[in-house]
Amino acid sequence: MAKPKIKLYVDVVSPFAYFAFYALENFPVFKQCEISYVPVFLGGIMKACNNTAPIQIKNKDKWINTERLRWARAFSIPVLATSPPGFPPNTIAAQRALTALQLARPAALPAALAAMYDAFWVRGEPITDAAVIGRAVASALGEDAGAAAAVVERSAAKEVKELLAARTGEAVEVDGAFGMPWFVATNAEGETECFWGFDHLGQVTDHLGLERPTAGGWKAML
C-alpha cells in the first residue's frame, strides 16, 4: 500500500505556514508520510486571487496575531511574541533562494526552510537581508560559504524566477490555493484533497487515515 502523501506550499512570510511546516517535520503522526515542500510567492497568490492581505483588514490584523500565539502555545511551537520588525516583508528573494536550493540540492530544502523560519519567526531577523538568507542556505548545506553563495547567486537566474512564478501559478490554478498554509493530501487509496489553514490539520490526518492525536492542541483541531 502506498504511503500517505502531503505537499505543502510554503512562503517564509506566513506564520501559519511555519506552524504547518513545524508540525510536518516534528509531530510523530506524520512520520509515516511522504512529505514534499514547494516554495511559492504568497504575494503572487494573493494578487492572482484578488485577495486583501489579512494585515490590511481592520481588526483582522490584531486577531491574526492573537491566533498565532494561541496555536503556538497549544503546540509548544517556538515563535516571537510580536510580529517580526517590518512585517510583512517582501520575501521574493528568500523564496527564490529556496527554489534555487531545491534545484541544486533537493534534500537540503527542509533544513533551509527550518533555518529561515527560525531566523524570521523565532529570532526576528530581517528575512529580506541577503546575509540572513545566505546563512540559512549555508546551514542547510553544511558546507563552505562558497556553496551557499553559489545557490544565492543562482537565485537571480531567469530559470529560478520562472520556476517560482510557475509553481505559484500552479498552486492557484491547479491546486486551488488562495492563502497559506495550503496542503495537498493524498491518502493510501490515491484520493487527493486540499486543505487550507493550520487549524484544519486534524482534517488532514483524517483524510490520510492517520490516527489523530487527542492531547494538547489537537483537541482544538478541526
Protein Blocks (a to p, Z undefined) as FASTA:
>chain_A
ZZddddddddfklmklmmmmmmmmmmmklmmpccddddddfklmmmmnopacfklpghkl
mmmmmmmmmmmmmnopacdfbdcehiacdfklmmmmmmmmmmmmmmlmmmmmmmmmmmmm
mnopafkbmklmmmmmmmmnopafklmmmmmmmmmpmklmmmmmmmmmmmmmmnopabdc
ddddddfkopacddedjklmmmmmmmnopacdfehjllmpZZ
